[in-house]
């Protein structure tokens, strides 16, 4: 028998620098909270309704600082979902 294929999803985190995108990603992928900066790309496999799903999470704002705009736009187009992170205490 062949193994069932595992669906993959790309989630792009959006929000200004310093609102906690990487910390939220770290908490989701490792169940640990970390304040200092980490990589802009994380992976996790989750089970939903007895089906394995590969989740790739990328910090879309960090991409604008590190890569060219064409690559960033390509990732935005390929994203399955966006998570917008913002500060409720910063008036800007």
Buried (B, 14 or more C-beta within 10 A) or exposed (E): EEEEEEEEEBBBBBBEEEBBBBBBBBEBBEEEEEEEEBEBBBEBEEEEEEEEBEBBBBBBBBBEEEEEEEEBEEBBEEBEEEBEBEEEEEEE
